[in-house]
Amino acid sequence: MRGFEFLDHAGDQGIQVFGKTLPDLFRHAAQALFRIITDPETIQLRETRTIKLQANDLEELFIDWLNEFIYFFETQGLLFREFDLISLDDRALEATVRGEPYDENRHPIETTVKSATYHQLRIRREKGVWMAQVILDL
């Protein structure tokens, strides 16, 4: 199963994400985000962070998950490549993520992402497969 694909969206970047499980869906969304920002193959696993999020519903949790990574990059210059979801339900998650600080000599920035948005956000499960669509503000 493919993890994600990019969608054309005027002035922004759309992503359609797929997963056999809900943790797969969240993992693939994070992978897509960092693929937009830089080449994930250049990110080494030097630092580990624990992420704990709570939200009112699954959609808010999904957006908060992506925006947490944008916040880490904007405030601490951190890029991530590995995402281990320890627990996840429709209102909370805990994850261990691994990556490293941005290095301009090794991490070519392809696109700067401002935020994940609720515009055209959809999360659903069809025929045993989780699917999400999200638009990223560039």
DSSP file (Angstrom, degrees, kcal/mol; ACC not computed):
  #  RESIDUE AA STRUCTURE BP1 BP2  ACC     N-H-->O    O-->H-N    N-H-->O    O-->H-N    TCO  KAPPA ALPHA  PHI   PSI    X-CA   Y-CA   Z-CA
    1    1 A M              0   0    0      0, 0.0     2,-0.1     0, 0.0    19,-0.1   0.000 360.0 360.0 360.0 131.8    0.0    0.0    0.0
    2    2 A R        -     0   0    0      1,-0.1     3,-0.1    17,-0.0    16,-0.0  -0.477 360.0-145.3 -70.8 147.0    1.3    3.4   -0.9
    3    3 A G        -     0   0    0      1,-0.3    15,-2.7    -2,-0.1     2,-0.3   0.834  66.4 -17.4 -85.8 -34.6    1.6    5.7    2.1
    4    4 A F  E     -A   17   0A   0     13,-0.2     2,-0.3    27,-0.1    -1,-0.3  -0.990  48.7-157.2-163.7 163.0    0.8    9.0    0.6
    5    5 A E  E     -A   16   0A   0     11,-2.3    11,-2.9    -2,-0.3     2,-0.3  -0.982  26.8-115.2-145.2 154.0    0.4   11.0   -2.6
    6    6 A F  E     -A   15   0A   0     -2,-0.3     2,-0.4     9,-0.2     9,-0.3  -0.687  24.0-155.2 -93.9 143.4    0.5   14.7   -3.3
    7    7 A L  E     -A   14   0A   0      7,-2.9     7,-2.0    -2,-0.3     2,-0.3  -0.923  21.2-114.9-117.0 140.6   -2.5   16.7   -4.6
    8    8 A D  E     +A   13   0A   0     -2,-0.4     2,-0.3     5,-0.2     5,-0.1  -0.552  40.1 167.7 -71.8 135.7   -2.4   19.9   -6.6
    9    9 A H  E >   -A   12   0A   0      3,-0.6     3,-1.8    -2,-0.3     5,-0.0  -0.923  44.8 -98.3-152.1 125.5   -4.0   22.8   -4.7
   10   10 A A  T 3  S-     0   0    0     -2,-0.3     3,-0.1     1,-0.3    -2,-0.0  -0.174 101.3 -15.7 -50.7 114.2   -3.7   26.4   -5.8
   11   11 A G  T 3  S+     0   0    0      1,-0.2   127,-0.5   126,-0.1    -1,-0.3   0.312 130.9  64.8  77.4  -9.7   -0.9   28.1   -3.8
   12   12 A D  E <  S-A    9   0A   0     -3,-1.8    -3,-0.6   125,-0.1     2,-0.5  -0.623  82.8-107.5-129.3-172.8   -0.8   25.3   -1.2
   13   13 A Q  E     -AB   8 136A   0    123,-2.2   123,-3.5    -2,-0.2     2,-0.3  -0.985  24.5-158.3-127.2 124.0    0.0   21.6   -1.0
   14   14 A G  E     -AB   7 135A   0     -7,-2.0    -7,-2.9    -2,-0.5     2,-0.4  -0.739   6.7-166.2 -97.1 149.3   -2.5   18.8   -0.7
   15   15 A I  E     -AB   6 134A   0    119,-2.5   119,-2.2    -2,-0.3     2,-0.5  -1.000  11.3-159.7-133.9 135.4   -1.7   15.4    0.6
   16   16 A Q  E     -AB   5 133A   0    -11,-2.9   -11,-2.3    -2,-0.4     2,-0.3  -0.980  21.4-165.1-110.9 126.4   -3.8   12.2    0.5
   17   17 A V  E     -AB   4 132A   0    115,-3.0   115,-2.2    -2,-0.5     2,-0.3  -0.864   6.9-167.1-118.7 145.2   -2.6    9.8    3.1
   18   18 A F  E     + B   0 131A   0    -15,-2.7     2,-0.3    -2,-0.3   113,-0.2  -0.947  10.4 166.1-130.8 149.6   -3.3    6.0    3.4
   19   19 A G  E     - B   0 130A   0    111,-2.0   111,-3.0    -2,-0.3     6,-0.1  -0.942  38.5-140.9-161.7 142.6   -2.8    3.5    6.2
   20   20 A K  S    S+     0   0    0     -2,-0.3     2,-0.3   109,-0.2    -1,-0.1   0.816  99.7  25.7 -68.8 -29.9   -3.9    0.0    7.1
   21   21 A T  S  > S-     0   0    0      1,-0.1     4,-2.0   109,-0.1     5,-0.1  -0.842  89.1-109.0-127.2 165.3   -4.2    1.2   10.7
   22   22 A L  H  > S+     0   0    0     -2,-0.3     4,-2.2     1,-0.2     5,-0.2   0.907 120.2  53.0 -62.5 -42.6   -4.7    4.6   12.3
   23   23 A P  H  > S+     0   0    0      0, 0.0     4,-2.7     0, 0.0    -1,-0.2   0.900 107.6  52.5 -59.0 -38.2   -1.0    4.7   13.5
   24   24 A D  H  > S+     0   0    0      2,-0.2     4,-3.0     1,-0.2     5,-0.2   0.914 107.2  52.7 -60.6 -42.1    0.0    4.0    9.9
   25   25 A L  H  X S+     0   0    0     -4,-2.0     4,-1.9     1,-0.2    -1,-0.2   0.936 112.4  43.4 -59.7 -48.0   -2.1    6.9    8.7
   26   26 A F  H  X S+     0   0    0     -4,-2.2     4,-2.0     2,-0.2    -1,-0.2   0.904 114.3  50.9 -65.4 -41.6   -0.5    9.3   11.2
   27   27 A R  H  X S+     0   0    0     -4,-2.7     4,-2.3     1,-0.2    -2,-0.2   0.936 111.2  47.7 -60.9 -47.3    3.0    8.0   10.4
   28   28 A H  H  X S+     0   0    0     -4,-3.0     4,-2.3     1,-0.2    -1,-0.2   0.843 108.4  55.2 -66.0 -33.1    2.5    8.4    6.7
   29   29 A A  H  X S+     0   0    0     -4,-1.9     4,-2.2    -5,-0.2    -1,-0.2   0.918 109.6  46.6 -64.5 -42.5    1.2   11.9    7.1
   30   30 A A  H  X S+     0   0    0     -4,-2.0     4,-2.2     2,-0.2    -2,-0.2   0.900 111.3  52.0 -66.1 -40.2    4.3   12.9    9.0
   31   31 A Q  H  X S+     0   0    0     -4,-2.3     4,-1.7     1,-0.2    -2,-0.2   0.909 109.6  49.6 -61.6 -41.6    6.5   11.3    6.4
   32   32 A A  H  X S+     0   0    0     -4,-2.3     4,-1.7     2,-0.2    -2,-0.2   0.914 108.1  54.0 -63.4 -42.8    4.7   13.2    3.7
   33   33 A L  H  X S+     0   0    0     -4,-2.2     4,-1.6     1,-0.2     3,-0.3   0.937 111.4  43.8 -57.2 -48.5    5.2   16.5    5.5
   34   34 A F  H  X S+     0   0    0     -4,-2.2     4,-2.6     1,-0.2    -1,-0.2   0.771 107.8  59.6 -72.9 -23.5    8.9   16.0    5.8
   35   35 A R  H  < S+     0   0    0     -4,-1.7    -1,-0.2    -5,-0.2    -2,-0.2   0.848 106.3  49.1 -67.8 -33.2    9.1   14.9    2.2
   36   36 A I  H  < S+     0   0    0     -4,-1.7    75,-0.4    -3,-0.3    -2,-0.2   0.888 115.1  44.0 -69.8 -39.2    7.7   18.3    1.3
   37   37 A I  H  < S-     0   0    0     -4,-1.6    73,-3.2    73,-0.2    74,-0.8   0.930 129.0 -28.9 -74.5 -46.8   10.2   20.1    3.4
   38   38 A T  S  < S-     0   0    0     -4,-2.6    -1,-0.2    71,-0.2    71,-0.1  -0.886  79.6 -65.7-156.2-178.8   13.4   18.2    2.5
   39   39 A D    >   -     0   0    0     69,-0.4     3,-2.1    -2,-0.3     4,-0.3  -0.750  40.8-152.4 -80.9 111.7   14.8   14.9    1.3
   40   40 A P  G >  S+     0   0    0      0, 0.0     3,-1.7     0, 0.0    -1,-0.2   0.767  89.6  70.5 -60.0 -25.2   14.1   12.5    4.2
   41   41 A E  G 3  S+     0   0    0      1,-0.3    40,-0.0    -3,-0.1    -2,-0.0   0.726  93.2  57.9 -64.6 -19.5   17.0   10.3    3.3
   42   42 A T  G <  S+     0   0    0     -3,-2.1     2,-0.6    66,-0.1    -1,-0.3   0.574  85.2  96.9 -85.6  -8.8   19.3   13.1    4.5
   43   43 A I    <   -     0   0    0     -3,-1.7     2,-0.2    -4,-0.3    59,-0.1  -0.720  62.0-157.3 -87.7 119.8   17.8   13.1    8.0
   44   44 A Q        -     0   0    0     -2,-0.6     2,-1.4     1,-0.0     3,-0.3  -0.606  23.8-115.9 -93.3 157.0   19.8   11.1   10.5
   45   45 A L        +     0   0    0     -2,-0.2    55,-0.2     1,-0.2     3,-0.1  -0.577  66.7 129.6 -94.4  73.0   18.4    9.6   13.7
   46   46 A R        +     0   0    0     53,-1.4     2,-0.3    -2,-1.4    54,-0.2   0.715  62.7  40.1 -98.8 -26.2   20.4   11.6   16.2
   47   47 A E  E     -D   99   0B   0     52,-3.2    52,-2.3    -3,-0.3     2,-0.4  -0.942  62.7-153.5-130.6 149.6   17.8   12.9   18.6
   48   48 A T  E     -D   98   0B   0     -2,-0.3     2,-0.3    50,-0.2    50,-0.2  -0.960  11.3-176.6-122.3 138.1   14.6   11.5   20.1
   49   49 A R  E     -D   97   0B   0     48,-2.5    48,-2.8    -2,-0.4     2,-0.5  -0.970  19.1-138.7-129.8 148.4   11.5   13.5   21.2
   50   50 A T  E     -D   96   0B   0     -2,-0.3     2,-0.5    46,-0.2    46,-0.2  -0.925  18.1-161.4-104.6 131.0    8.3   12.3   22.9
   51   51 A I  E     -D   95   0B   0     44,-3.1    44,-2.6    -2,-0.5     2,-0.4  -0.957  10.2-180.0-115.2 127.9    5.1   13.9   21.7
   52   52 A K  E     +D   94   0B   0     -2,-0.5     2,-0.4    42,-0.2    42,-0.2  -0.993  10.6 174.1-126.6 123.0    1.9   13.8   23.7
   53   53 A L  E     -D   93   0B   0     40,-2.2    40,-2.2    -2,-0.4     2,-0.4  -0.963  14.9-169.1-130.9 146.1   -1.2   15.4   22.3
   54   54 A Q  E     +D   92   0B   0     -2,-0.4     2,-0.3    38,-0.2    38,-0.2  -0.987  16.1 167.2-130.2 144.7   -4.8   15.7   23.3
   55   55 A A        -     0   0    0     36,-2.9     3,-0.1    -2,-0.4    -2,-0.0  -0.904  46.3-109.3-147.9 172.5   -7.6   17.0   21.2
   56   56 A N  S    S-     0   0    0     -2,-0.3     2,-0.3     1,-0.1    36,-0.1   0.747  96.0  -7.5 -78.9 -25.4  -11.4   17.2   21.0
   57   57 A D  S  > S-     0   0    0     34,-0.1     4,-2.1     1,-0.1     5,-0.2  -0.948  80.1 -86.6-160.8 176.6  -11.6   14.7   18.0
   58   58 A L  H  > S+     0   0    0     -2,-0.3     4,-2.4     1,-0.2     5,-0.2   0.870 121.0  53.6 -62.8 -40.1   -9.6   12.8   15.5
   59   59 A E  H  > S+     0   0    0      1,-0.2     4,-2.2     2,-0.2    -1,-0.2   0.929 110.4  46.4 -63.2 -45.3   -9.5   15.6   13.0
   60   60 A E  H  > S+     0   0    0      1,-0.2     4,-2.8     2,-0.2    -1,-0.2   0.901 112.1  51.7 -63.2 -40.0   -8.1   18.1   15.5
   61   61 A L  H  X S+     0   0    0     -4,-2.1     4,-2.4    29,-0.3    -2,-0.2   0.902 108.9  50.7 -63.0 -41.9   -5.6   15.5   16.6
   62   62 A F  H  X S+     0   0    0     -4,-2.4     4,-1.9     2,-0.2    -2,-0.2   0.927 113.4  44.4 -61.8 -47.1   -4.4   14.9   13.1
   63   63 A I  H  X S+     0   0    0     -4,-2.2     4,-2.7     1,-0.2    53,-0.2   0.916 113.2  50.9 -65.2 -43.8   -3.9   18.6   12.4
   64   64 A D  H  X S+     0   0    0     -4,-2.8     4,-2.0     1,-0.2    -2,-0.2   0.887 106.8  56.2 -60.9 -39.3   -2.2   19.1   15.8
   65   65 A W  H  X S+     0   0    0     -4,-2.4     4,-1.1     2,-0.2    -1,-0.2   0.942 112.2  40.4 -57.1 -51.2    0.1   16.2   15.0
   66   66 A L  H  X S+     0   0    0     -4,-1.9     4,-1.6     1,-0.2     3,-0.4   0.911 114.6  51.8 -67.3 -42.0    1.3   17.8   11.7
   67   67 A N  H  X S+     0   0    0     -4,-2.7     4,-2.4     1,-0.2    -1,-0.2   0.781 100.6  63.5 -67.7 -25.7    1.5   21.3   13.2
   68   68 A E  H  X S+     0   0    0     -4,-2.0     4,-2.4    -5,-0.2    -1,-0.2   0.901 104.5  46.9 -62.5 -40.1    3.6   20.0   16.1
   69   69 A F  H  X S+     0   0    0     -4,-1.1     4,-2.3    -3,-0.4    -2,-0.2   0.878 110.3  51.7 -69.9 -37.6    6.3   19.0   13.6
   70   70 A I  H  X S+     0   0    0     -4,-1.6     4,-2.7     2,-0.2    -2,-0.2   0.909 110.6  49.9 -63.4 -40.8    6.1   22.4   11.9
   71   71 A Y  H  X S+     0   0    0     -4,-2.4     4,-2.8     2,-0.2     5,-0.4   0.928 109.2  50.9 -62.4 -47.3    6.5   24.0   15.3
   72   72 A F  H  X S+     0   0    0     -4,-2.4     4,-2.1     1,-0.2     6,-1.5   0.902 113.8  45.3 -57.4 -41.8    9.6   21.9   16.1
   73   73 A F  H  X S+     0   0    0     -4,-2.3     4,-1.2     4,-0.3    -2,-0.2   0.934 116.2  44.6 -69.3 -44.8   11.1   22.9   12.8
   74   74 A E  H  < S+     0   0    0     -4,-2.7    -2,-0.2    -5,-0.2    -1,-0.2   0.863 125.5  30.2 -68.4 -36.7   10.3   26.6   13.1
   75   75 A T  H  < S+     0   0    0     -4,-2.8    -3,-0.2    -5,-0.2    -2,-0.2   0.783 137.9  17.8 -96.7 -29.6   11.4   26.9   16.7
   76   76 A Q  H  < S-     0   0    0     -4,-2.1    -3,-0.2    -5,-0.4    -2,-0.2   0.406  93.4-121.2-124.1  -1.0   14.2   24.3   17.2
   77   77 A G     <  +     0   0    0     -4,-1.2    25,-3.8    -5,-0.5     2,-0.4   0.787  56.4 159.0  66.7  27.3   15.2   23.6   13.6
   78   78 A L  E     -E  101   0B   0     -6,-1.5     2,-0.4    23,-0.3    -1,-0.2  -0.703  24.3-169.7 -93.8 135.0   14.4   19.9   14.0
   79   79 A L  E     -E  100   0B   0     21,-2.9    21,-2.3    -2,-0.4     2,-0.3  -0.934  10.5-156.6-115.5 142.5   13.6   17.5   11.2
   80   80 A F  E     +E   99   0B   0     -2,-0.4    19,-0.3    19,-0.2     3,-0.1  -0.905  25.4 168.2-125.1 150.8   12.3   14.0   11.8
   81   81 A R  E     +     0   0B   0     17,-2.9     2,-0.4    -2,-0.3    18,-0.2   0.559  66.3  58.9-128.8 -23.1   12.3   10.8    9.8
   82   82 A E  E     -E   98   0B   0     16,-1.9    16,-2.4     2,-0.0     2,-0.5  -0.947  56.1-174.9-121.1 133.8   11.1    8.0   12.2
   83   83 A F  E     -E   97   0B   0     -2,-0.4     2,-0.7    14,-0.2    14,-0.2  -0.949   3.3-177.1-134.3 110.0    7.7    8.1   13.9
   84   84 A D  E     -E   96   0B   0     12,-3.0    12,-2.7    -2,-0.5     2,-0.8  -0.910  14.4-154.0-111.5 106.7    6.7    5.4   16.5
   85   85 A L  E     -E   95   0B   0     -2,-0.7    10,-0.3    10,-0.2     3,-0.1  -0.717  13.5-179.2 -83.9 113.2    3.1    5.8   17.7
   86   86 A I  E    S+     0   0B   0      8,-2.0     2,-0.3    -2,-0.8     9,-0.2   0.898  71.1   1.7 -79.2 -45.1    3.0    4.3   21.2
   87   87 A S  E     +E   94   0B   0      7,-1.8     7,-2.4     2,-0.0    -1,-0.3  -0.995  67.6 170.7-144.9 147.3   -0.7    5.0   21.8
   88   88 A L  E     +E   93   0B   0     -2,-0.3     2,-0.2     5,-0.2     5,-0.2  -0.922   7.5 151.3-159.7 127.7   -3.4    6.5   19.6
   89   89 A D        -     0   0    0      3,-2.4     3,-0.3    -2,-0.3    -2,-0.0  -0.756  64.3 -76.5-137.9-168.8   -7.1    6.9   19.8
   90   90 A D  S    S+     0   0    0     -2,-0.2   -29,-0.3     1,-0.2     3,-0.1   0.489 127.7  29.7 -76.2   0.7   -9.5    9.6   18.4
   91   91 A R  S    S+     0   0    0      1,-0.3   -36,-2.9   -31,-0.1     2,-0.3   0.463 120.3  28.3-133.3  -6.3   -8.6   12.1   21.2
   92   92 A A  E     -D   54   0B   0     -3,-0.3    -3,-2.4   -38,-0.2     2,-0.3  -0.998  51.3-176.4-156.3 153.4   -5.0   11.5   22.2
   93   93 A L  E     -DE  53  88B   0    -40,-2.2   -40,-2.2    -2,-0.3     2,-0.4  -0.993  10.3-163.4-148.2 155.7   -1.7   10.2   21.1
   94   94 A E  E     +DE  52  87B   0     -7,-2.4    -8,-2.0    -2,-0.3    -7,-1.8  -0.989  23.5 168.7-135.7 132.9    1.8    9.5   22.4
   95   95 A A  E     -DE  51  85B   0    -44,-2.6   -44,-3.1    -2,-0.4     2,-0.5  -0.981  31.5-140.4-143.6 152.6    4.7    9.0   20.0
   96   96 A T  E     -DE  50  84B   0    -12,-2.7   -12,-3.0    -2,-0.3     2,-0.3  -0.975  28.2-172.5-110.6 127.3    8.4    8.8   20.0
   97   97 A V  E     -DE  49  83B   0    -48,-2.8   -48,-2.5    -2,-0.5     2,-0.4  -0.916   6.5-157.5-123.8 148.7   10.0   10.5   17.0
   98   98 A R  E     +DE  48  82B   0    -16,-2.4   -17,-2.9    -2,-0.3   -16,-1.9  -0.966  34.0 102.5-130.7 142.6   13.6   10.6   15.8
   99   99 A G  E     -DE  47  80B   0    -52,-2.3   -52,-3.2    -2,-0.4   -53,-1.4  -0.853  49.2-103.9-177.0-146.4   15.6   12.9   13.7
  100  100 A E  E     - E   0  79B   0    -21,-2.3   -21,-2.9    -2,-0.3     3,-0.1  -0.979  37.5 -75.0-160.4 165.9   18.1   15.7   13.9
  101  101 A P  E     - E   0  78B   0      0, 0.0   -23,-0.3     0, 0.0   -24,-0.1  -0.386  60.8 -91.7 -66.8 148.0   18.6   19.4   13.8
  102  102 A Y        -     0   0    0    -25,-3.8     2,-0.4   -26,-0.1     3,-0.0  -0.348  38.8-168.1 -58.8 134.9   18.6   21.1   10.4
  103  103 A D    >>  -     0   0    0      1,-0.1     4,-2.8    -3,-0.1     3,-1.9  -0.969  15.1-151.5-129.0 113.2   22.0   21.4    8.7
  104  104 A E  T 34 S+     0   0    0     -2,-0.4     5,-0.1     1,-0.3    -1,-0.1   0.739  96.3  57.3 -60.2 -21.8   22.0   23.7    5.7
  105  105 A N  T 34 S+     0   0    0      1,-0.1    -1,-0.3     3,-0.1    -3,-0.0   0.691 121.7  23.6 -80.7 -18.3   24.9   21.7    4.2
  106  106 A R  T <4 S+     0   0    0     -3,-1.9    -2,-0.2     1,-0.2    -1,-0.1   0.603 114.2  62.3-120.4 -18.1   22.9   18.4    4.2
  107  107 A H     <  -     0   0    0     -4,-2.8     2,-0.5   -69,-0.1    -1,-0.2  -0.805  65.6-158.7-117.9  90.3   19.2   19.2    4.2
  108  108 A P        -     0   0    0      0, 0.0     2,-0.7     0, 0.0   -69,-0.4  -0.539  18.6-135.2 -67.6 120.8   18.1   21.1    1.1
  109  109 A I        +     0   0    0     -2,-0.5   -71,-0.2     1,-0.2     3,-0.1  -0.685  28.4 175.2 -80.0 116.9   14.9   22.9    2.0
  110  110 A E        +     0   0    0    -73,-3.2     2,-0.3    -2,-0.7   -73,-0.2   0.865  66.3   0.3 -89.4 -42.0   12.5   22.3   -0.8
  111  111 A T        -     0   0    0    -74,-0.8     2,-0.5   -75,-0.4    -1,-0.3  -0.990  63.4-133.9-150.0 138.6    9.4   24.0    0.6
  112  112 A T        -     0   0    0     -2,-0.3     2,-0.5    26,-0.2   -75,-0.0  -0.838  21.8-152.4 -93.4 128.9    8.6   25.8    3.8
  113  113 A V        -     0   0    0     -2,-0.5    25,-0.2     1,-0.2     3,-0.1  -0.893  12.8-172.6-105.1 126.7    5.3   24.8    5.3
  114  114 A K        -     0   0    0     23,-3.0     2,-0.3    -2,-0.5    24,-0.2   0.890  62.7 -33.6 -83.1 -43.7    3.4   27.3    7.5
  115  115 A S  E     -C  137   0A   0     22,-1.4    22,-3.2   -45,-0.0     2,-0.4  -0.981  50.2-105.4-170.4 158.1    0.7   25.0    8.8
  116  116 A A  E     -C  136   0A   0     -2,-0.3     2,-0.2   -53,-0.2    20,-0.2  -0.787  47.2-153.1 -86.8 140.0   -1.7   22.1    8.3
  117  117 A T  E     -C  135   0A   0     18,-2.4    18,-0.5    -2,-0.4   -50,-0.0  -0.705  28.1-131.2-118.0 164.6   -5.2   23.4    7.8
  118  118 A Y  E >   +     0   0A   0     -2,-0.2     3,-2.1    16,-0.1     2,-0.2   0.514  69.0 123.1 -86.0  -7.6   -8.8   22.3    8.3
  119  119 A H  E 3  S-     0   0A   0      1,-0.3    16,-0.5    16,-0.2    -2,-0.2  -0.402  93.6 -12.3 -61.7 121.1   -9.6   23.3    4.7
  120  120 A Q  E 3  S+     0   0A   0     -2,-0.2    -1,-0.3     1,-0.2     2,-0.2   0.683  93.2 167.5  59.1  22.5  -11.0   20.3    2.9
  121  121 A L  E <   +     0   0A   0     -3,-2.1     2,-0.4    13,-0.1    -1,-0.2  -0.476   5.5 171.7 -67.4 131.6   -9.8   18.0    5.7
  122  122 A R  E     +C  133   0A   0     11,-1.9    11,-2.5    -2,-0.2     2,-0.4  -0.988  14.3 178.0-142.4 132.8  -11.2   14.5    5.5
  123  123 A I  E     +C  132   0A   0     -2,-0.4     2,-0.3     9,-0.2     9,-0.2  -0.994  22.3 146.1-132.1 128.3  -10.4   11.4    7.6
  124  124 A R  E     -C  131   0A   0      7,-2.7     7,-3.0    -2,-0.4     2,-0.5  -0.971  41.1-128.1-154.3 165.7  -12.3    8.2    6.9
  125  125 A R  E     +C  130   0A   0     -2,-0.3     2,-0.4     5,-0.2     5,-0.2  -0.988  28.2 174.9-123.3 123.8  -12.1    4.5    6.9
  126  126 A E  E >   -C  129   0A   0      3,-2.6     3,-2.0    -2,-0.5    -2,-0.0  -0.995  66.9 -14.1-132.0 129.0  -13.2    2.6    3.8
  127  127 A K  T 3  S-     0   0    0     -2,-0.4    -1,-0.1     1,-0.3     3,-0.1   0.857 129.4 -50.3  50.8  41.4  -12.9   -1.2    3.1
  128  128 A G  T 3  S+     0   0    0      1,-0.2     2,-0.4    -3,-0.0    -1,-0.3   0.563 116.8 109.7  78.9   8.7  -10.5   -1.6    6.0
  129  129 A V  E <   - C   0 126A   0     -3,-2.0    -3,-2.6  -111,-0.0     2,-0.3  -0.971  61.4-138.0-121.6 129.8   -8.2    1.3    4.9
  130  130 A W  E     -BC  19 125A   0   -111,-3.0  -111,-2.0    -2,-0.4     2,-0.4  -0.662  25.7-176.0 -80.5 138.1   -7.8    4.6    6.6
  131  131 A M  E     +BC  18 124A   0     -7,-3.0    -7,-2.7    -2,-0.3     2,-0.3  -0.995   7.0 180.0-136.3 142.6   -7.6    7.6    4.3
  132  132 A A  E     -BC  17 123A   0   -115,-2.2  -115,-3.0    -2,-0.4     2,-0.4  -0.991  12.0-161.3-139.6 149.0   -7.0   11.3    5.0
  133  133 A Q  E     +BC  16 122A   0    -11,-2.5   -11,-1.9    -2,-0.3     2,-0.3  -1.000  19.2 169.7-128.1 132.0   -6.8   14.4    2.9
  134  134 A V  E     -B   15   0A   0   -119,-2.2  -119,-2.5    -2,-0.4     2,-0.5  -0.993  25.5-140.6-142.7 147.1   -5.2   17.6    4.3
  135  135 A I  E     -BC  14 117A   0    -18,-0.5   -18,-2.4   -16,-0.5     2,-0.5  -0.935  16.0-151.3-109.5 129.5   -4.1   20.9    2.8
  136  136 A L  E     -BC  13 116A   0   -123,-3.5  -123,-2.2    -2,-0.5     2,-0.6  -0.865  13.2-132.3-101.7 131.5   -0.9   22.4    3.9
  137  137 A D  E       C   0 115A   0    -22,-3.2   -23,-3.0    -2,-0.5   -22,-1.4  -0.722 360.0 360.0 -81.9 120.9   -0.5   26.2    3.9
  138  138 A L              0   0    0     -2,-0.6   -26,-0.2  -127,-0.5    -1,-0.1   0.418 360.0 360.0 -97.8 360.0    2.9   27.0    2.2
